[in-house]
Amino acid sequence: MTTLQNTGALIGRILLAALFIPAGISKIVGFEGTVGYIASVGLPLATVAAITAIVVELIAGLALLVGYRIKLAAVILAVFTLVATVLFHNFWAMPADQAYMQQLMFMKNIAVVGGLLMVAALGGGTWVLGA
């Protein structure tokens, strides 16, 4: 890989991790609200789901950031994001006044999944932990 490619891969990993790590932290800080939000969409075991989301976002997000087991971390985050997107941004089932914003969030998350799948397929460059 060239220096430009490695720089792009590093910046891309930082930007993707910047979505997940703060989200995991905010779920810890607002744990009861997170559990309530998960329960509000009808998911069972909301507390377990909240803990799972925190663990995935923090551990896989940090792995992506530092470059540890990047391909695995990217796949885990891609699956997590896809599932969360379908469950929490189901614009097709929303009232008209909420559908547009939920569709935007849905499409943003689908783009994030695409970026994560590219990382899973191509790797995170050579500037990674243990390179």
Secondary structure, 3 states (H helix, E strand, C coil): CCHHHHHHHHHHHHHHHHHHHHHHHHHHHCHHHHHHHHHHCCCCCHHHHHHHHHHHHHHHHHHHHHCCCHHHHHHHHHHHHHHHHHHHCCHHHCCHHHHHHHHHHHHHHHHHHHHHHHHHHHCCCCCCCCC
